[in-house]
């Protein structure tokens, strides 16, 4: 029997609530380990990582950005301190919302950043469509219970040449698949994640008429998982059990721009 609308609504609302509860409970534990960016694939120096994102997204004065899954607004605060830009930021965690608001006020950026509590599956219902230059997801995309819906919603926000930037982990599809699947399931369960599928994500973006700007490993020098391991040790998180430690996901950046029609030359 096909699930009813109410069944689907209960399921999706329940998924979102689990992520919300997770970050309400664990944000302070992340901030015991990292300065402000709740990200696993990172540099030892956050400002260097943030500078890389600025370059990768082509940020410049006058832009309007959407931070989809903003955490405590670490990146947003940094970006807004460097450029004359406007950022709307969304988190579904009440704890993160308050920390972000305090940080924005402390840094004198209330005129540049507005942080909201909401579900990034429905950005197009809450914000003005067609007005953003960049929508970015910095290790937040994997929390989506419906990644197609998130991308469709983000696409509506963008202006005619707008950019979607995703930096996240994508599940591997190579040999040792049985072990990779087990560890991926553990990761999803422990972190309330939904590891994205690389090919599905590309398929959705292409069908939304986005062209590829860049796909690859983020170009900053990372810390070899030191902060992630510290967080897991602090909180007794074990992903591998009896399975040997393996690489089960690829840290990637996906940069896609709304397709620009070629102008005919008269």
N, C-alpha and C positions, 0 to 999 in steps of 0.2 A: 504494500500500500504506500502511495506517495505521501510523504509527510506534509501536514497542513502548514499554513503560514504561522499559526500560533506555536506549533512544534518547533519550526525553524527559529522563530523569534526567541523562544525560551532557550534553545541550544546556543544561539549566538550571544544572547545577553549573558548566559552563564559562562561562556568562554571569556568574554570581556571582563566579567566580574572577577574571575580567577586571576587575570593579569593585574587588575586594579589592586586586589588584595595582596598579591605578591609584592608589588612595589610599595604599597603602604607599609608592609612589614619589613622589607629588605633594603629600602633606599638608604637608611642610615648605615646599614652594614656595608653597602657599596662605598659610601662616602668615608668609611673608616680606611678604605684602601686607595681610592682615587680622589683627586681634587674636585672634579665636577662632572666629568664626562663618563657616564655609566656605559662603557664600551670595553669589550674584551680585547679585540685586536687594536692595539694602541702603541703610542710611543712612550718613552720614559718621561718625556717633556710634553705636556698637553698643548702648550702654545704652538709647538712645532707641528703637531697634528692638526690643530685648528688652522694654522697658516696653509697647510696643504689643502684642506677642504676649501678654503677661500680661493686658492688657485684652481682647483679642480672644478668648482662651480662657476668660476669667472665672476665673482662678486665685485660690484662697483657701486659707487654712490647712486642713489635714486632708485635702487631696486626694492621690490617688495617680495618677501620670502615667507614660506610656510614651513615651520619646523614640525614635522609630523611624528609625534612620539618624542617630545622634547626633553624628557627627563627633568632635571632641575635647571635646565636652560644654560648649562655650561657653554656649549658652542654658541648659542644665540647671544649670550652676553658678550662673548669675545668678538663675534662678528660685528655687533652693533657698536662696540667700543672702537672699532677700526674704520667703520664706514657710516656714511649718512644713509641708512637704510631703515625700512620698516619690517618688522618680523611679527607674524602671528604664530604663536606656539601652542601646541596641544599635548596634554598628558591626560590619562584617565585616572591618575593617582591623586588623591586629595593631599597626601603628604608631600609629593613632589610639587604640586601646585603651590603650596604655601612656601616651601623652600625657594622655588623659582621666583615667586613674587618678592620675597625678601631680598634675594640676590639682585633682582632688577632695580629695586628701590635703592639698595646699598650702593650700586654702581651708577646711579643717576641716569638710568636708561628707560624710565617709565614712558617717555615720549617716543621711544623707538620700538619697544617690545611689549606686546600684549600676550599674556599667557592665559590659556583657557582650559577648563576641565571638559573633556569630551572624548568621543570615539572617532579615531581617524578613518574608520570605514565610511563615515558620513560627512566628510569635510564639505562636500558640495551642497549640503543642506544648511550648513552653519556659516559659511563664508561666501563672499561675492565671487562668483565664477568669472573666469576670463581676465583676472586682474593681477595674477602673481607671475613673477619672473622665474622663480625657482620653488619647487617643493622638494624638500630633502628628508631622507630617512637615514639616521645614523645609528645602525644596529637596533632599529625599532621595527622595521618591516617584518622581521621574523615573528613578531608577536601577533600578526594579523591572523584571524581565524578564517578569513576569506580574502586572499591576496589579490584575486582579480577585482573584487569590489573596491579594495583600497586603491588600486591603480586607476580604476575607472573614475573614482571620486577625485583623486589627485589630478587627473588629466583635465577634468572640467574646470579646475581652479586656474589653470595656466593661461596666460595670454598666447597670442598666435605663434610665438617662437619660444615658448617657455620650456624650462628644463626640469626633468625629474632626475634626482641624484639619489642613488641607493648605495650605502656601504653596509654590508652585512655578511653573514656566513651563509653559504649555500651548500646543501648536502652533496656529498660525492656520489658518483655513479660508476665507480671503477671496480677492480677486483677486490676480493674480500668483502663482498656486499653483505653477507650475512652478519659479519662483525660490525660493519658500518651501520647497518640498520638497527642493531641492538643498541649501540652507543648513541645513535641519533635519537632513538626512542627515549633513552635515559635522559639525554640532554633536553629534549622537549618536555619531559615530565618534570625534571628538576627546576627548569627555568620558565615553565609555562610558555614554551616556544612552539613554533611551527616552522621548522627549518625550511626555507624556500627551496624550490626546485629551480635551478638555473634556466633550463630550457623552457619551462612553463612561463617563467617571468618574462623572458625575451619574447616568447610567442604572444603574450598578452600585450606587451608594449608595442610590438610591431603591428598588431591588429588594431591598436588605438592610434595608428598613424604617427608613431614616433620613429625618428631615425637615430641610428647609433652614433654617439659622439665618442664614447670610450667604454671599453670593457677590460678589466684587468685587476691585478692585485694592487691595492693602494700603495702609492709610491713613497710613503714615509718609512723610516727605519723603525721597525716594531720591537717590542720588548721581549719577544720570544715567549709570550704567555705568562710573564712573571706576575703581573697584577691579577690575572685570572686565577692562577694557581694559588696566590695568597688568599683571594676571596674564598675559593673552594676549601682550602685548608681551615680557614677561620670558621667556616660554616658547615664543616663535615659533609661536603658534597662529593660524592664518588660517582663517576660516570662509567668507569670501565670494569669494575668488579674483577672477575677472573680473566677478562679479555686483555691481552697485551695492549699497551697504549698505542693507539693508531691515530692517523689523521683522518677524521670522519667528515670534515666540512672545509670548504675553501673560503677564505676571506676575500671578498671581491668588491669592486666598485663598479656600478653600472651608471653611466651617464647617457641619457637619452633626451633628444630635443624634439619638440613638436615639428612635424614635417613641414618644411618650407617649400612651397611650390615655386618652381623656376619661373621667372618672369620672361615672357616672350619679347624678343627684340624686334621692334618694328623697322 
